[in-house]
Amino acid sequence: MNGTDHRETLRALRDDHFDLIFPPEIRALSHRHWTPVSVACRAAEFLVSRPGTRVLDIGCGPGKFCIVGALTTPGHFTGVEQRGRLGSIARSMIEEAGIPNARIIHANVTEIDFSGYDAFYLFNPFAENLLEADRIDGTVDLSQSLYQKYAEHVAAQLASAPLGTRVATYWGPFDEIPVGYECLDTSLADTLKFWEKTRHAGADGLPAEAPASHGERRPSCDSAVS
Ligand SMILES: C[S@@+](CC[C@H](N)C(=O)[O-])C[C@H]1O[C@@H](n2cnc3c(N)ncnc32)[C@H](O)[C@@H]1O
């Protein structure tokens, strides 16, 4: 495919068209591991609250969320991916389609300082460490302790983000969402959740203004509208 063909395929914004840009073995993983186009559109629309909002996709795989977000909003999308092959596929797609507002970093999320970003997307990125049957490949170390380490890094970074920081999560147990973030809304049978930081946490990790007996580690989304 040349650059123009790529752009046309991506702009169709249908999963069966979009996934054709990937090599067959990466396309075969899409149903399970890459965000559906419709979900990416909704999440990106929530995260980009003004032109130029800097969105980080934590564990971007071959870049599907970043590409859809960059094509459908005026935000700037960065994906961080630990697997070199997935990162380079994402980078090639972005370059070949000439998408100026998306870029890919090949790194572990633990190397990323979140202060360079305004909003964050997570499609259950660390679940592979817990679910042996659901692994993408055998090229990276996976373990329960790595799950803990990655989730804690993200939670600590999000905890020091400014009030108003937005996060969208698709599936997942939300171990990465710290105290102070409120679930504003949910969609798609509660699988897609829209969070915003509305309070600072106190030194003990509890919401600063909450009574001591009132603190759970994370906010509940039960009362959100679906
Ligand atoms: C479920 S896939 C989601 C891909 C993409 N965000 C999407 O929605 O289409 C999770 C991705 O996170 C990556 N990942 C997992 N742990 C990571 C880490 N510690 N640092 C960077 N990437 C990571 C995996 O390699 C995988 O590609």
The ligand as an SDF file (V2000), in Angstrom:
LIG
                    3D

 27 29  0  0  0  0  0  0  0  0999 V2000
   -4.0750   -4.7720   25.3920 C   0  0  0  0  0  0  0  0  0  0  0  0
   -2.7430   -4.1050   24.4230 S   0  0  0  0  0  0  0  0  0  0  0  0
   -3.4540   -2.5200   24.0050 C   0  0  0  0  0  0  0  0  0  0  0  0
   -2.8040   -1.8720   22.8010 C   0  0  0  0  0  0  0  0  0  0  0  0
   -3.3240   -0.4780   22.4420 C   0  0  0  0  0  0  0  0  0  0  0  0
   -3.3040    0.4130   23.5930 N   0  0  0  0  0  0  0  0  0  0  0  0
   -4.7260   -0.5250   21.9130 C   0  0  0  0  0  0  0  0  0  0  0  0
   -5.6140   -0.1720   22.6800 O   0  0  0  0  0  0  0  0  0  0  0  0
   -4.9600   -0.9220   20.7700 O   0  0  0  0  0  0  0  0  0  0  0  0
   -1.5400   -3.7120   25.7050 C   0  0  0  0  0  0  0  0  0  0  0  0
   -0.1650   -3.3360   25.1770 C   0  0  0  0  0  0  0  0  0  0  0  0
    0.5970   -2.8200   26.2770 O   0  0  0  0  0  0  0  0  0  0  0  0
    1.9480   -3.1860   26.0920 C   0  0  0  0  0  0  0  0  0  0  0  0
    2.6050   -3.1180   27.4040 N   0  0  0  0  0  0  0  0  0  0  0  0
    2.3720   -3.9180   28.4800 C   0  0  0  0  0  0  0  0  0  0  0  0
    3.1350   -3.5710   29.5200 N   0  0  0  0  0  0  0  0  0  0  0  0
    3.8820   -2.5150   29.1150 C   0  0  0  0  0  0  0  0  0  0  0  0
    4.8650   -1.7210   29.7510 C   0  0  0  0  0  0  0  0  0  0  0  0
    5.2440   -1.9470   31.0180 N   0  0  0  0  0  0  0  0  0  0  0  0
    5.4320   -0.7020   29.0510 N   0  0  0  0  0  0  0  0  0  0  0  0
    5.0660   -0.4750   27.7550 C   0  0  0  0  0  0  0  0  0  0  0  0
    4.1460   -1.2140   27.0990 N   0  0  0  0  0  0  0  0  0  0  0  0
    3.5510   -2.2170   27.7610 C   0  0  0  0  0  0  0  0  0  0  0  0
    1.8520   -4.5860   25.5140 C   0  0  0  0  0  0  0  0  0  0  0  0
    3.0580   -4.9630   24.8600 O   0  0  0  0  0  0  0  0  0  0  0  0
    0.6590   -4.4570   24.5770 C   0  0  0  0  0  0  0  0  0  0  0  0
    1.0780   -4.1100   23.2860 O   0  0  0  0  0  0  0  0  0  0  0  0
  1  2  1  0
  2  3  1  0
  2 10  1  0
  3  4  1  0
  4  5  1  0
  5  6  1  0
  5  7  1  0
  7  8  2  0
  7  9  1  0
 10 11  1  0
 11 12  1  0
 11 26  1  0
 12 13  1  0
 13 14  1  0
 13 24  1  0
 14 15  1  0
 14 23  1  0
 15 16  2  0
 16 17  1  0
 17 18  1  0
 17 23  2  0
 18 19  1  0
 18 20  2  0
 20 21  1  0
 21 22  2  0
 22 23  1  0
 24 25  1  0
 24 26  1  0
 26 27  1  0
M  CHG  2   2   1   9  -1
M  END
$$$$
